[in-house]
């Protein structure tokens, strides 16, 4: 069964980091390129579900949309 996940991919000076939203637990992928990080996190998601079971997907309420915003904050 194929399921869609919302995944954040961050670009850092030394590569890319990716992590999914809406899954219980900590899942992170990384790579030298966007594509490598995305492939790594997809593999990590599959491993996480196989290891901990489908209940890691049972979040309530579900995430309907995800946005990335940038805001200045006085410190």
C-alpha positions in Angstrom: 0.0 0.0 0.0 1.3 3.4 -0.9 0.6 6.4 1.4 1.5 10.0 1.0 3.4 11.9 3.8 4.3 15.5 4.3 8.0 15.8 4.5 10.2 18.8 5.4 13.5 19.0 3.6 16.1 21.5 4.9 19.2 22.6 3.0 22.3 23.1 5.3 25.8 24.1 4.4 26.9 20.5 4.6 23.9 18.7 3.0 20.2 18.2 3.3 18.1 16.9 6.2 14.5 15.6 5.8 11.8 14.6 8.3 8.1 13.7 8.0 5.2 15.4 9.7 2.4 13.5 11.4 4.2 10.4 12.5 4.8 9.4 16.1 8.5 9.2 16.9 11.6 10.7 15.5 12.5 10.0 11.9 15.3 11.8 10.0 16.9 11.3 6.7 20.0 13.0 5.3 22.0 13.3 2.1 24.3 15.4 0.0 21.5 16.2 -2.3 17.7 16.9 -2.0 17.0 13.6 -3.7 19.3 11.6 -1.4 17.8 13.1 1.7 14.3 12.4 0.4 15.2 8.8 -0.5 16.8 8.3 2.9 13.8 9.6 4.9 11.4 7.4 2.8 13.5 4.4 3.8 13.5 5.5 7.4 9.7 5.9 7.4 9.3 2.4 6.1 11.7 1.0 8.7 9.9 3.0 11.5 6.5 1.6 10.5 7.8 -2.0 10.2 9.5 -1.7 13.6 6.8 0.0 15.6 3.6 -0.9 13.7 0.9 1.1 12.0 -0.1 2.8 15.2 2.7 5.3 14.7 0.5 6.8 11.9 -2.5 7.3 14.2 -2.2 10.9 15.1 -5.3 12.9 16.1 -6.1 15.3 14.7 -4.4 14.6 11.3 -2.2 17.2 9.6 -4.3 18.6 6.7 -1.8 21.1 5.4 1.7 22.2 6.2 3.2 25.7 5.7 6.7 27.1 6.0 6.8 30.7 7.3 9.6 33.1 8.1 9.1 35.7 10.7 11.4 38.2 12.5 11.5 38.0 16.3 13.0 40.7 18.5 15.5 39.2 21.0 
